[in-house]
């Protein structure tokens, strides 16, 4: 019934339609996509440097704001020590003041829960007499550091004139503050016990680890009636300083509850000497051992030792990892307020971008161009291309849209072509197949089965219909002529047979034997016809 679907003509028609319709569209699609890609490469390439510069300026602004926040925090602590130095040096006064000085920190606990905790700002507040002996002290007592802590009066009073008696076994804040005059403030250096990498908290890398606990000490002289009676020492929990950089991932504009240093996208602080004083991996923060001796820093001489990178970091000594590290310390001590450095680490070759800003706090020993040190935002150079990637992604989306539209157009064209081919097959191929079938019947001589009436009614367009009608007329004429010819042949055969018979008779009669026999027969007939006499008897 549907033999026309297998027609070679249908196949040729379909292929021809596909060639003249789908091929041009495909060519247009290809060149359009190539044009988009070329434009994308040119625009992104031209925009990348400008966008990178814009991104760096934005990150530099974030670093400056972060450094200013740290400076403000330090200035507030300075104001605290100045104020409390004017108050009565007793436990109740100190305890009441400390209980009002709390700050929150945001973290993910060991069980994976995101929580915000409140912890006292100060680790210790102590009044020292003129000889360095603690007379009054309140401390931050923690059942579980840093999650459950509270200020309480501390009866363990020590002689701080001996560094061995201090919290970290080597502090000299009493000696350093002994000569302070009224209105002056001493600000120490961050210090704490170093944590080994197997136990230290490392943000997302090891959140169940122990968190670094250090202090930054402020001291001011205490006067009564114009006479110095001792020194007020206030130790700030370093955790609050760590909190400033703990949630800053340069590639993300939003604070992150937890930073994964393995992603190489984090922030930290360094002292003017180059020591790391805040870092996602707490084992890289400056610290002392149980005897108060500073733990050996990461250094080039030990670069082949596995434990080298588990030590405290000092950027001045880490040029073998990245030449930008010591350069940062140099820029800080030269008074560079902010900027950025692009450099490739020696081990990976991938470009790192270090955006820095000097912490503008200049009290006491920090009254230098370096201030309190640096805030550093560290990230991969490829992350700077985010804006350029956004632009590139927009081009990609347009290319995808063009590709989808082209495919839809090609698909629609194929459907239309198939439908047209089917229609053409029904109007052209089907009648031609019918003509072919009738021709085969005629070839077989089965004229009675030829359907000339149907052929005369064939449509399929002027040419195909006319061809069918002409074929039907021709078939009729041929049939009529063949019928006439058959009759003529039959008549001719009869005449030929009669001639042949006569000729055969003549051949017989002309034969000598036949003539003799005929003569003899004639004589016999003559004798039989002659009258007989009475005496004649047959012989």
Beta strands, then each sheet from edge to edge (+ up, - down):
strand 1: 102-108
strand 2: 114-120
strand 3: 122-128
strand 4: 134-144
strand 5: 148-153
strand 6: 185-187
strand 7: 191-192
strand 8: 214-224
strand 9: 227-237
strand 10: 266-270
strand 11: 276-278
strand 12: 338-344
strand 13: 351-358
strand 14: 374-380
sheet 1: 1+ 2-
sheet 2: 5+ 4- 3+ 9- 8+ 6-
sheet 3: 5+ 4- 3+ 9- 8+ 7-
sheet 4: 11+ 10- 14+ 13- 12+
end
